[in-house]
Every structure is written in C-alpha cells, then in structure tokens.
Amino acid sequence: MKIGIIGSGNIGATAARLFARAGHEVAVSNSRGGAGLEELIAELGGKGRAASIEEAARFGEVVLVAVPFGKYETLPVEAFGGKVVVDANNYYPQRDGRFAQLDGGETTSSELLASHLSGARLVKGFNTIWFEHLARQGDKQLPLEERRAIFIAGDDEGAKRTVARLVEEIGFAAVDTGSLREGGRRQQVGTPVYNKELSAREAAQVLSAN
Ligand SMILES: NC(=O)c1ccc[n+]([C@@H]2O[C@H](COP(=O)([O-])OP(=O)(O)OC[C@H]3O[C@@H](n4cnc5c(N)ncnc54)[C@H](OP(=O)(O)O)[C@@H]3O)[C@@H](O)[C@H]2O)c1
C-alpha cells in the first residue's frame, strides 16, 4: 500500500520505518518541503521517498498526520480528498496554543481536523502510544489479544478496517473505541488509556470499566 506521512518527527519517522519494514511504500514530509530527510529515507531501504506535504498526501492511499496539532489548519485540504487519514495528533495547549472549543469540551482535536480535511475519511489512531514503545513493542508472533493495543476511533467503518489491518501488520492490535466524537474522547490526553502499556485484552477491561 502507498502511505503518506505528514510530519517526520518522533511518531512520523517511527511509523515510516515500521510501515516500510512491513512492505509498504512511504512518502515522508516535514515542514521544510521534505528537505533534510536523507538519513531517514536511506534507512527505509528503497521503500521511502521524501516529499512535500501536498505530495505525501496525494501519494498515500492512507495518510498519517503526526504534526503539532496547533498547525492543523495549514494542511492543504484538496490533497487529502478521499484519503483514509490517520490522525495521531494530540492537543497540548502549552505547545499548540489555547483552543477555547477544546478547553470547553465542545469538540475534540480530531473533529476539528476532520472538519478541516472535509473530504477525508478520518480515523483517530496512534495517539496514546509513546513513540519509543511504537518502535519496540510490536510483536507479530503474539496472538492479537496479547499484543500492545493501538486505539482507533472514527465514523467510517471501512477506513477503520484499513487502519486496523495496518496496525496488525506492524505487530500491534487495533482496539476500536467507537465514533470520532465519543470514541475519540476515550483516547485523549489524560484518559485511562493514554500512554498506558495495555494489551488488547487489558485495554478492553479498562474501557469497559470507564
Ligand atoms: N511523541 C510521541 O510519542 C507521540 C505519541 C502519540 C501522539 N503524538 C502526537 O503526534 C504529533 C506529532 O508528535 P511528534 O512527537 O512526532 O512531534 P515532533 O517530533 O515534534 O515532529 C513534528 C513533525 O511535524 C512537522 N511539522 C511541524 N509543523 C508542521 C506543519 N505546519 N505542517 C507539516 N508538518 C509540520 C515537523 O517538521 P520539521 O521536522 O520540519 O520541524 C516534524 O517533522 C503531535 O500532535 C503529538 O502530540 C506524539
């Protein structure tokens, strides 16, 4: 599959390595038109290329967005049309600036991104896992219920299935928390699953208790 990566920092670069290792083709971008990514691209062994944000979005059947959330409105809307977009962004006011509608709980960062990228099929995912764990904790030898959970949420069931497959291909288990609005809220910063090392079995227990 062709995967576009928006943001090549901790999460974007880690995901690019895992997706390339699983056999996918990745186009990786940053805030500098793809400049300075030579070392990462070399690591991807022929499976990766550097790209601008627009090129990476157009390239991907699936596009992972992993940038500081506060920048979301700079993403070029047309390039994401029809794409399955994975939103790994979290809202940290000290980094992103204050968004009154998030502080007031009226909406969520993923709903804001979904309404900005209006033609995309958005799935919240990869939000609760620290990048060092993402790099190391995938294990395809384990049965699904014993694998580290990666939470997903969204309103497009087909898009969620696509993302769940990718999650499994890199050795994790996808745990669906529901719709973008309600399910997304269950995996935000500060929730009982945020940055917790949970297997899929443990994740189901935590979710049912909360
Ligand atoms: N760190 C984690 O373990 C973790 C885990 C789960 C979720 N998250 C969330 O995932 C997102 C990315 O986190 P990170 O730790 O990977 O961040 P990071 O290491 O700071 O990397 C951010 C990336 O976004 C790029 N970027 C900055 N502004 C941009 C813009 N306007 N348009 C496009 N790209 C832009 C940066 O480009 P340059 O390289 O050119 O500066 C950089 O490649 C955040 O929302 C974070 O909260 C992080």
The ligand as an ORCA input file, in Angstrom:
! r2SCAN-3c Opt
* xyz 0 1
  N       5.883     11.822     20.666
  C       5.028     10.829     20.909
  O       5.409      9.792     21.465
  C       3.600     10.967     20.461
  C       2.739      9.885     20.655
  C       1.432      9.948     20.173
  C       0.976     11.095     19.542
  N       1.824     12.164     19.406
  C       1.302     13.365     18.723
  O       1.722     13.256     17.362
  C       2.043     14.546     16.847
  C       3.495     14.542     16.410
  O       4.292     14.327     17.549
  P       5.866     14.101     17.422
  O       6.356     13.804     18.794
  O       6.157     13.157     16.311
  O       6.323     15.585     17.007
  P       7.746     16.090     16.544
  O       8.799     15.080     16.823
  O       7.914     17.464     17.079
  O       7.595     16.181     14.940
  C       6.668     17.050     14.355
  C       6.776     16.975     12.861
  O       5.767     17.829     12.317
  C       6.369     18.656     11.333
  N       5.624     19.914     11.249
  C       5.649     20.995     12.068
  N       4.805     21.932     11.623
  C       4.246     21.458     10.506
  C       3.307     21.971      9.592
  N       2.757     23.184      9.733
  N       2.960     21.183      8.550
  C       3.502     19.959      8.392
  N       4.399     19.424      9.216
  C       4.766     20.174     10.255
  C       7.791     18.878     11.797
  O       8.554     19.279     10.690
  P      10.116     19.688     10.851
  O      10.841     18.408     11.082
  O      10.421     20.320      9.534
  O      10.172     20.619     12.016
  C       8.117     17.470     12.319
  O       8.544     16.638     11.262
  C       1.744     15.536     17.972
  O       0.445     16.083     17.799
  C       1.836     14.677     19.222
  O       1.083     15.215     20.292
  C       3.118     12.114     19.829
*
